[in-house]
Amino acid sequence: MMDRKLLTIGSIVCMLFLLQGCVIQHPEKADCISKEIKVTNVSEGGEKDLVLHEANGDFYYINRGLENGFTIEGAKAAILNKTVTLHLYKFWFGIESEHISQLEVDGTVLYSEFEEEQPLLNH
């Protein structure tokens, strides 16, 4: 009976540790991979997220992007049908997220969560 309780408690602690590893806080460039995509659609998703879509159905998002200076119309004018560079967070266990930590178009940073980079434009 005691072994079962210890196993249950141990499992809960492991799950909490793994879930904590899925929270993205203060990303750095070294924590991300760089990926170029052609943006075929821009939409709202989740909780005021700005979502960028690729032709193959893949999508990436700026968390609460619509609360952080972006509008759907402005984003479409800036990046629709353009090739952009995304910096996507990569979790410590090797999985790439769809979370955009930095967005660049034509060499201009439009959005960044990196402390060392400040975006030049708001859309």
Salt bridges, closest charged atoms under 4 A:
GLU67 OE1 - ARG64 NH1 3.50
GLU104 OE2 - HIS87 NE2 2.89
GLU113 OE1 - HIS99 NE2 2.98
GLU117 OE2 - LYS29 NZ 3.26
